[in-house]
């Protein structure tokens, strides 16, 4: 029985978004988003919803409906295939939720998408994310620089 479900982002998740984007892991590995209030969160969510290059899914616990993290798919200008991302609240890290959520997302992505490759871009010092994408079958492709940051590019192809 699955422990998690993926739900599309909407304004009802604003309090969760405030907590997530201000968590230590988000700030270290993803960056400051200046989302400090309900108004900021609503604007952040509207920006995401209006961007056709971004898919944003909330990871919820099946038993309680509590949001615990996100899975994102972003078509970046500098990549030929979309980039998958994920983040969890600190209390839910290291419990397999990210692996389950990304696995579920990838299964759906490869079953409906015409795109047969997906990327993950990760800061070199983000060991937990590197280990997770490797466990999911992503392989290192390249070092890339984006906005002055050195990133690792991992790729996964439908086989």
C-alpha positions as protocol buffer text, in pm:
chain_id: "A"
residue {
  index: 1
  type: UNK
  ca { x: 0 y: 0 z: 0 }
}
residue {
  index: 2
  type: UNK
  ca { x: 146 y: 339 z: -97 }
}
residue {
  index: 3
  type: UNK
  ca { x: 240 y: 574 z: 184 }
}
residue {
  index: 4
  type: UNK
  ca { x: 226 y: 887 z: -29 }
}
residue {
  index: 5
  type: UNK
  ca { x: 19 y: 1053 z: -298 }
}
residue {
  index: 6
  type: UNK
  ca { x: 110 y: 1329 z: -542 }
}
residue {
  index: 7
  type: UNK
  ca { x: -132 y: 1622 z: -563 }
}
residue {
  index: 8
  type: UNK
  ca { x: -111 y: 1929 z: -787 }
}
residue {
  index: 9
  type: UNK
  ca { x: -1 y: 2250 z: -620 }
}
residue {
  index: 10
  type: UNK
  ca { x: -273 y: 2505 z: -543 }
}
residue {
  index: 11
  type: UNK
  ca { x: -327 y: 2798 z: -307 }
}
residue {
  index: 12
  type: UNK
  ca { x: -446 y: 2574 z: -22 }
}
residue {
  index: 13
  type: UNK
  ca { x: -83 y: 2467 z: 24 }
}
residue {
  index: 14
  type: UNK
  ca { x: 42 y: 2820 z: 98 }
}
residue {
  index: 15
  type: UNK
  ca { x: 121 y: 2754 z: 469 }
}
residue {
  index: 16
  type: UNK
  ca { x: 312 y: 2440 z: 374 }
}
residue {
  index: 17
  type: UNK
  ca { x: 505 y: 2626 z: 103 }
}
residue {
  index: 18
  type: UNK
  ca { x: 611 y: 2894 z: 354 }
}
residue {
  index: 19
  type: UNK
  ca { x: 748 y: 2622 z: 583 }
}
residue {
  index: 20
  type: UNK
  ca { x: 920 y: 2424 z: 305 }
}
residue {
  index: 21
  type: UNK
  ca { x: 1095 y: 2710 z: 123 }
}
residue {
  index: 22
  type: UNK
  ca { x: 1232 y: 2840 z: 453 }
}
residue {
  index: 23
  type: UNK
  ca { x: 1360 y: 2503 z: 575 }
}
residue {
  index: 24
  type: UNK
  ca { x: 1738 y: 2464 z: 618 }
}
residue {
  index: 25
  type: UNK
  ca { x: 1778 y: 2210 z: 335 }
}
residue {
  index: 26
  type: UNK
  ca { x: 1582 y: 2423 z: 89 }
}
residue {
  index: 27
  type: UNK
  ca { x: 1782 y: 2733 z: 173 }
}
residue {
  index: 28
  type: UNK
  ca { x: 2114 y: 2548 z: 143 }
}
residue {
  index: 29
  type: UNK
  ca { x: 2051 y: 2344 z: -170 }
}
residue {
  index: 30
  type: UNK
  ca { x: 1782 y: 2536 z: -361 }
}
residue {
  index: 31
  type: UNK
  ca { x: 1804 y: 2895 z: -240 }
}
residue {
  index: 32
  type: UNK
  ca { x: 1616 y: 3183 z: -86 }
}
residue {
  index: 33
  type: UNK
  ca { x: 1273 y: 3247 z: -239 }
}
residue {
  index: 34
  type: UNK
  ca { x: 1168 y: 3538 z: -13 }
}
residue {
  index: 35
  type: UNK
  ca { x: 841 y: 3369 z: 81 }
}
residue {
  index: 36
  type: UNK
  ca { x: 772 y: 3483 z: 436 }
}
residue {
  index: 37
  type: UNK
  ca { x: 396 y: 3553 z: 447 }
}
residue {
  index: 38
  type: UNK
  ca { x: 69 y: 3413 z: 314 }
}
residue {
  index: 39
  type: UNK
  ca { x: 71 y: 3687 z: 50 }
}
residue {
  index: 40
  type: UNK
  ca { x: 424 y: 3590 z: -57 }
}
residue {
  index: 41
  type: UNK
  ca { x: 323 y: 3224 z: -75 }
}
residue {
  index: 42
  type: UNK
  ca { x: 11 y: 3303 z: -279 }
}
residue {
  index: 43
  type: UNK
  ca { x: 221 y: 3506 z: -525 }
}
residue {
  index: 44
  type: UNK
  ca { x: 484 y: 3229 z: -542 }
}
residue {
  index: 45
  type: UNK
  ca { x: 215 y: 2968 z: -615 }
}
residue {
  index: 46
  type: UNK
  ca { x: 49 y: 3188 z: -881 }
}
residue {
  index: 47
  type: UNK
  ca { x: 388 y: 3236 z: -1050 }
}
residue {
  index: 48
  type: UNK
  ca { x: 442 y: 2859 z: -1059 }
}
residue {
  index: 49
  type: UNK
  ca { x: 88 y: 2789 z: -1182 }
}
residue {
  index: 50
  type: UNK
  ca { x: 122 y: 3044 z: -1464 }
}
residue {
  index: 51
  type: UNK
  ca { x: 451 y: 2902 z: -1592 }
}
residue {
  index: 52
  type: UNK
  ca { x: 394 y: 2633 z: -1857 }
}
residue {
  index: 53
  type: UNK
  ca { x: 754 y: 2511 z: -1815 }
}
residue {
  index: 54
  type: UNK
  ca { x: 689 y: 2406 z: -1452 }
}
residue {
  index: 55
  type: UNK
  ca { x: 495 y: 2114 z: -1304 }
}
residue {
  index: 56
  type: UNK
  ca { x: 482 y: 2116 z: -924 }
}
residue {
  index: 57
  type: UNK
  ca { x: 340 y: 1831 z: -719 }
}
residue {
  index: 58
  type: UNK
  ca { x: 284 y: 1810 z: -345 }
}
residue {
  index: 59
  type: UNK
  ca { x: 384 y: 1488 z: -168 }
}
residue {
  index: 60
  type: UNK
  ca { x: 109 y: 1403 z: 83 }
}
residue {
  index: 61
  type: UNK
  ca { x: 89 y: 1123 z: 335 }
}
residue {
  index: 62
  type: UNK
  ca { x: -197 y: 891 z: 240 }
}
residue {
  index: 63
  type: UNK
  ca { x: -296 y: 831 z: 602 }
}
residue {
  index: 64
  type: UNK
  ca { x: -337 y: 1196 z: 703 }
}
residue {
  index: 65
  type: UNK
  ca { x: -327 y: 1409 z: 388 }
}
residue {
  index: 66
  type: UNK
  ca { x: -39 y: 1602 z: 545 }
}
residue {
  index: 67
  type: UNK
  ca { x: 193 y: 1767 z: 290 }
}
residue {
  index: 68
  type: UNK
  ca { x: 553 y: 1661 z: 349 }
}
residue {
  index: 69
  type: UNK
  ca { x: 739 y: 1762 z: 33 }
}
residue {
  index: 70
  type: UNK
  ca { x: 736 y: 1837 z: -337 }
}
residue {
  index: 71
  type: UNK
  ca { x: 834 y: 1689 z: -671 }
}
residue {
  index: 72
  type: UNK
  ca { x: 892 y: 1934 z: -955 }
}
residue {
  index: 73
  type: UNK
  ca { x: 946 y: 1904 z: -1327 }
}
residue {
  index: 74
  type: UNK
  ca { x: 1096 y: 2208 z: -1496 }
}
residue {
  index: 75
  type: UNK
  ca { x: 1189 y: 2255 z: -1860 }
}
residue {
  index: 76
  type: UNK
  ca { x: 1495 y: 2475 z: -1831 }
}
residue {
  index: 77
  type: UNK
  ca { x: 1624 y: 2683 z: -2121 }
}
residue {
  index: 78
  type: UNK
  ca { x: 1970 y: 2529 z: -2096 }
}
residue {
  index: 79
  type: UNK
  ca { x: 1858 y: 2162 z: -2096 }
}
residue {
  index: 80
  type: UNK
  ca { x: 1710 y: 1961 z: -2383 }
}
residue {
  index: 81
  type: UNK
  ca { x: 1500 y: 1748 z: -2147 }
}
residue {
  index: 82
  type: UNK
  ca { x: 1315 y: 1846 z: -1829 }
}
residue {
  index: 83
  type: UNK
  ca { x: 1476 y: 1858 z: -1486 }
}
residue {
  index: 84
  type: UNK
  ca { x: 1321 y: 1676 z: -1192 }
}
residue {
  index: 85
  type: UNK
  ca { x: 1354 y: 1817 z: -843 }
}
residue {
  index: 86
  type: UNK
  ca { x: 1237 y: 1724 z: -496 }
}
residue {
  index: 87
  type: UNK
  ca { x: 1240 y: 1855 z: -142 }
}
residue {
  index: 88
  type: UNK
  ca { x: 1102 y: 1739 z: 191 }
}
residue {
  index: 89
  type: UNK
  ca { x: 1037 y: 1900 z: 524 }
}
residue {
  index: 90
  type: UNK
  ca { x: 1320 y: 1805 z: 762 }
}
residue {
  index: 91
  type: UNK
  ca { x: 1098 y: 1584 z: 979 }
}
residue {
  index: 92
  type: UNK
  ca { x: 1026 y: 1360 z: 678 }
}
residue {
  index: 93
  type: UNK
  ca { x: 1377 y: 1322 z: 535 }
}
residue {
  index: 94
  type: UNK
  ca { x: 1560 y: 988 z: 534 }
}
residue {
  index: 95
  type: UNK
  ca { x: 1236 y: 786 z: 550 }
}
residue {
  index: 96
  type: UNK
  ca { x: 1205 y: 688 z: 184 }
}
residue {
  index: 97
  type: UNK
  ca { x: 936 y: 941 z: 95 }
}
residue {
  index: 98
  type: UNK
  ca { x: 1144 y: 1118 z: -172 }
}
residue {
  index: 99
  type: UNK
  ca { x: 1236 y: 786 z: -334 }
}
residue {
  index: 100
  type: UNK
  ca { x: 870 y: 677 z: -339 }
}
residue {
  index: 101
  type: UNK
  ca { x: 747 y: 1011 z: -473 }
}
residue {
  index: 102
  type: UNK
  ca { x: 1007 y: 1044 z: -748 }
}
residue {
  index: 103
  type: UNK
  ca { x: 962 y: 677 z: -847 }
}
residue {
  index: 104
  type: UNK
  ca { x: 586 y: 731 z: -876 }
}
residue {
  index: 105
  type: UNK
  ca { x: 637 y: 1050 z: -1072 }
}
residue {
  index: 106
  type: UNK
  ca { x: 890 y: 892 z: -1312 }
}
residue {
  index: 107
  type: UNK
  ca { x: 662 y: 596 z: -1382 }
}
residue {
  index: 108
  type: UNK
  ca { x: 384 y: 835 z: -1481 }
}
residue {
  index: 109
  type: UNK
  ca { x: 619 y: 1068 z: -1671 }
}
residue {
  index: 110
  type: UNK
  ca { x: 765 y: 796 z: -1889 }
}
residue {
  index: 111
  type: UNK
  ca { x: 423 y: 641 z: -1955 }
}
residue {
  index: 112
  type: UNK
  ca { x: 267 y: 962 z: -2091 }
}
residue {
  index: 113
  type: UNK
  ca { x: 552 y: 1183 z: -2210 }
}
residue {
  index: 114
  type: UNK
  ca { x: 700 y: 1181 z: -2556 }
}
residue {
  index: 115
  type: UNK
  ca { x: 1024 y: 1281 z: -2388 }
}
residue {
  index: 116
  type: UNK
  ca { x: 1234 y: 970 z: -2321 }
}
residue {
  index: 117
  type: UNK
  ca { x: 1498 y: 1139 z: -2103 }
}
residue {
  index: 118
  type: UNK
  ca { x: 1487 y: 1336 z: -1781 }
}
residue {
  index: 119
  type: UNK
  ca { x: 1760 y: 1524 z: -1593 }
}
residue {
  index: 120
  type: UNK
  ca { x: 1843 y: 1615 z: -1236 }
}
residue {
  index: 121
  type: UNK
  ca { x: 2073 y: 1909 z: -1161 }
}
residue {
  index: 122
  type: UNK
  ca { x: 2233 y: 1903 z: -818 }
}
residue {
  index: 123
  type: UNK
  ca { x: 2485 y: 2109 z: -625 }
}
residue {
  index: 124
  type: UNK
  ca { x: 2810 y: 1917 z: -586 }
}
residue {
  index: 125
  type: UNK
  ca { x: 2786 y: 1914 z: -204 }
}
residue {
  index: 126
  type: UNK
  ca { x: 2426 y: 1784 z: -194 }
}
residue {
  index: 127
  type: UNK
  ca { x: 2522 y: 1424 z: -119 }
}
residue {
  index: 128
  type: UNK
  ca { x: 2172 y: 1304 z: -16 }
}
residue {
  index: 129
  type: UNK
  ca { x: 2020 y: 1413 z: -350 }
}
residue {
  index: 130
  type: UNK
  ca { x: 2307 y: 1265 z: -547 }
}
residue {
  index: 131
  type: UNK
  ca { x: 2262 y: 933 z: -366 }
}
residue {
  index: 132
  type: UNK
  ca { x: 1887 y: 941 z: -428 }
}
residue {
  index: 133
  type: UNK
  ca { x: 1907 y: 1006 z: -803 }
}
residue {
  index: 134
  type: UNK
  ca { x: 2171 y: 734 z: -837 }
}
residue {
  index: 135
  type: UNK
  ca { x: 1941 y: 493 z: -651 }
}
residue {
  index: 136
  type: UNK
  ca { x: 1666 y: 591 z: -898 }
}
residue {
  index: 137
  type: UNK
  ca { x: 1888 y: 496 z: -1193 }
}
residue {
  index: 138
  type: UNK
  ca { x: 2015 y: 839 z: -1296 }
}
residue {
  index: 139
  type: UNK
  ca { x: 2374 y: 849 z: -1420 }
}
residue {
  index: 140
  type: UNK
  ca { x: 2621 y: 1135 z: -1408 }
}
residue {
  index: 141
  type: UNK
  ca { x: 2633 y: 1318 z: -1741 }
}
residue {
  index: 142
  type: UNK
  ca { x: 2829 y: 1640 z: -1701 }
}
residue {
  index: 143
  type: UNK
  ca { x: 2943 y: 1933 z: -1492 }
}
residue {
  index: 144
  type: UNK
  ca { x: 2752 y: 2247 z: -1587 }
}
residue {
  index: 145
  type: UNK
  ca { x: 2765 y: 2608 z: -1473 }
}
residue {
  index: 146
  type: UNK
  ca { x: 2441 y: 2801 z: -1428 }
}
residue {
  index: 147
  type: UNK
  ca { x: 2439 y: 3159 z: -1302 }
}
residue {
  index: 148
  type: UNK
  ca { x: 2791 y: 3115 z: -1167 }
}
residue {
  index: 149
  type: UNK
  ca { x: 2705 y: 2796 z: -976 }
}
residue {
  index: 150
  type: UNK
  ca { x: 2877 y: 2465 z: -1044 }
}
residue {
  index: 151
  type: UNK
  ca { x: 2618 y: 2188 z: -1080 }
}
residue {
  index: 152
  type: UNK
  ca { x: 2622 y: 1818 z: -1152 }
}
residue {
  index: 153
  type: UNK
  ca { x: 2395 y: 1698 z: -1432 }
}
residue {
  index: 154
  type: UNK
  ca { x: 2246 y: 1352 z: -1397 }
}
residue {
  index: 155
  type: UNK
  ca { x: 2028 y: 1187 z: -1662 }
}
residue {
  index: 156
  type: UNK
  ca { x: 1787 y: 897 z: -1686 }
}
residue {
  index: 157
  type: UNK
  ca { x: 1661 y: 751 z: -2011 }
}
residue {
  index: 158
  type: UNK
  ca { x: 1358 y: 534 z: -2064 }
}
residue {
  index: 159
  type: UNK
  ca { x: 1484 y: 185 z: -2135 }
}
